[in-house]
Amino acid sequence: MCWLHVHSVNGVAVSAQAGGVLPLSQHSLFVLSSLAYHEYEGVALEADEKPRLVRDLGDKHCLMLRNHGLLTVGTSVAEAFVAMYFFETTCMIQVRAQAGGGDLRLIPPPILAGAQAQWQQVTRGAGGGLAWPALQRKLDRLDPSYRT
C-alpha cells in the first residue's frame, strides 16, 4: 500500500475552486471515475482528522483536499504515482483551459460513466504497473543512486 500527497500549484488552485475537477479532458475522466473530496479543516495537525480522511476517501484512489492539495492511494508505489500523475495533469489542463478565457466544453456524463472500464482496458488491468517499469528505466539512466 502507498499514498502520495502534494501541494502542487495546479492542484491547490483546482482544490480552491467550488466545482473541483471538471470533465474537461481525457485525463480528467480517469480521475473523476475514482475521485473523492475532503473539506479543509485547517493545517493538518490534529489526529482526529484521520478517520474523516479515510471516510471521505472511501474506495477511491484520488482525494482532493479542499484548499490544500492532492492525495492518491494505490496498492503499490507505481499505482499511487500514476494516479498522481493523472491527477496533477488533470489540474494543470483545467487551470490552462480556464486561463484561456473561452467557453469550456465539458465531456458529457454518459462518457464519464464508462471511464473506469476504459482505464482498465487502457492499462490492461495493470494500473500503474504498465508505466512504472519505463519510469524506473529512465530514472536508472538519469541517476541510479536512488537504488542505494
C-alpha positions in Angstrom: 0.0 0.0 0.0 1.2 3.5 -0.8 -0.2 7.0 -0.5 1.2 10.2 -2.1 0.4 13.8 -1.2 1.4 17.0 -2.9 0.8 20.8 -2.7 1.3 21.5 -6.4 0.3 24.9 -7.7 -2.3 23.5 -10.1 -3.7 21.0 -7.6 -4.2 23.7 -4.9 -5.7 26.0 -7.5 -8.3 23.4 -8.5 -8.9 22.4 -4.9 -9.9 26.0 -4.2 -12.5 26.0 -7.0 -16.1 25.4 -5.9 -16.6 23.0 -8.8 -13.5 21.0 -8.2 -12.3 18.8 -11.0 -14.3 19.4 -14.2 -14.7 16.8 -17.0 -12.6 18.8 -19.5 -10.1 16.2 -20.8 -9.4 12.5 -21.2 -7.1 12.7 -18.2 -9.9 14.2 -16.1 -12.2 11.3 -16.9 -9.9 8.7 -15.3 -9.5 10.9 -12.2 -13.2 11.6 -11.9 -14.0 7.9 -12.1 -12.2 7.5 -8.7 -12.3 10.9 -7.0 -13.5 12.0 -3.6 -13.2 15.3 -1.7 -12.3 16.2 1.9 -13.2 19.6 3.2 -10.4 21.8 4.6 -10.1 21.7 8.4 -7.0 23.9 8.8 -3.4 22.8 9.0 -3.4 19.0 9.4 -2.1 18.8 12.9 -5.0 17.0 14.7 -5.1 13.2 14.8 -8.9 13.2 15.0 -9.0 14.3 11.3 -7.5 10.9 10.2 -10.8 9.0 10.4 -12.6 11.6 8.4 -9.9 11.5 5.7 -10.3 7.7 5.5 -14.1 8.0 5.4 -14.0 10.7 2.7 -11.6 8.7 0.5 -13.7 5.5 0.8 -12.9 3.2 -2.1 -11.5 5.9 -4.4 -7.9 6.4 -5.5 -7.8 10.2 -5.7 -8.7 12.6 -2.8 -8.9 16.3 -3.4 -8.1 18.1 -0.1 -10.1 21.3 -0.5 -7.9 24.5 -0.4 -4.9 22.2 0.4 -3.7 19.8 -2.3 -3.9 16.3 -3.8 -3.7 12.8 -2.3 -3.6 9.5 -4.1 -3.5 5.9 -2.9 -2.6 2.6 -4.5 -1.7 -1.0 -3.8 1.9 -0.1 -4.9 4.1 2.9 -5.4 3.5 2.5 -9.1 -0.2 2.7 -8.8 -0.2 5.7 -6.5 2.4 7.5 -8.7 0.5 7.0 -11.9 -2.8 8.1 -10.2 -1.0 11.3 -9.0 0.5 11.9 -12.5 -3.1 11.8 -13.9 -4.5 13.9 -11.1 -1.9 16.6 -11.4 -2.1 16.7 -15.2 -5.9 17.0 -14.9 -5.5 20.0 -12.7 -2.9 21.6 -15.0 -5.1 21.1 -18.0 -8.1 22.6 -16.2 -6.2 25.7 -15.0 -4.8 26.3 -18.5 -8.2 25.8 -20.1 -9.8 28.2 -17.7 -7.0 30.7 -18.3 -7.8 30.7 -22.0 -10.9 32.7 -21.2 -13.2 30.9 -23.7 -16.2 28.8 -23.0 -15.3 25.4 -21.7 -16.6 22.2 -23.3 -17.5 19.7 -20.7 -17.4 16.0 -21.6 -20.9 14.5 -21.3 -21.8 12.3 -18.3 -22.5 9.2 -20.4 -18.8 9.2 -21.5 -17.7 9.6 -17.9 -19.8 6.6 -16.8 -17.6 4.3 -18.9 -14.2 5.8 -17.9 -13.3 3.3 -15.2 -13.8 0.4 -17.6 -11.8 2.2 -20.2 -9.0 2.8 -17.7 -8.8 -1.0 -17.1 -8.7 -1.6 -20.8 -6.0 1.0 -21.5 -3.8 -0.2 -18.7 -4.6 -3.9 -19.4 -5.6 -4.1 -15.7 -2.1 -3.3 -14.6 -2.8 0.2 -13.3 0.4 1.9 -12.6 2.4 -1.2 -13.3 2.1 -0.6 -17.1 4.1 2.7 -17.0 6.2 2.1 -13.9 9.0 -0.1 -15.4 9.6 2.6 -18.1 9.8 5.3 -15.5 12.3 3.3 -13.4 14.5 2.7 -16.5 14.5 6.4 -17.1 15.5 7.1 -13.5 18.2 4.5 -13.7 19.7 6.3 -16.7 19.4 9.8 -15.0 20.5 8.9 -11.5 20.9 5.3 -10.4 22.0 6.4 -6.9 18.4 6.2 -5.7 18.8 2.4 -5.6 21.5 2.5 -2.9 
